[in-house]
């Protein structure tokens, strides 16, 4: 299980919020334009378009990452909904279109952060009402800890 023991400093938290601000804005815009009730792939594609229009031209939908086990690259892969390369610190975006986010969805995102070693993960649920559920997490691969921000 992943540990949530380290608290983020106020300065790191502020910097992470700023780091994700425009991307979160794209999520809100996508939700407002489409509204809930549509399948997840529709939201993934629309969010990628929104990110592209906002200047994130390198955002990759259905990004494949091949984890390592005992220092060997596996032939099996994970498929991240959207990966946004940003200033050398990639962001994992996991999109859902369900009634409410739960531990299962969070653990999936945490697993993706752990194997990719990407520092920021955003879990967005376009199926909630009256607004999208958005959760942001920071992963410190050195201490193997994840913290919401």
Secondary structure, DSSP 8 states (H G I E B T S, - for coil): --B------HHHHHHHHHHHHHHHHHHHHHHHHH-SSS-HHHHHHHHHHHHHHTT-TT-EEEEEE--EETTEE-S--EEEEEEE--TT--EEEEEE-SSS--HHHHHHHHHHHHHH--SEEEEEETTSSSS-EEEEEEEETTTTEEEE-
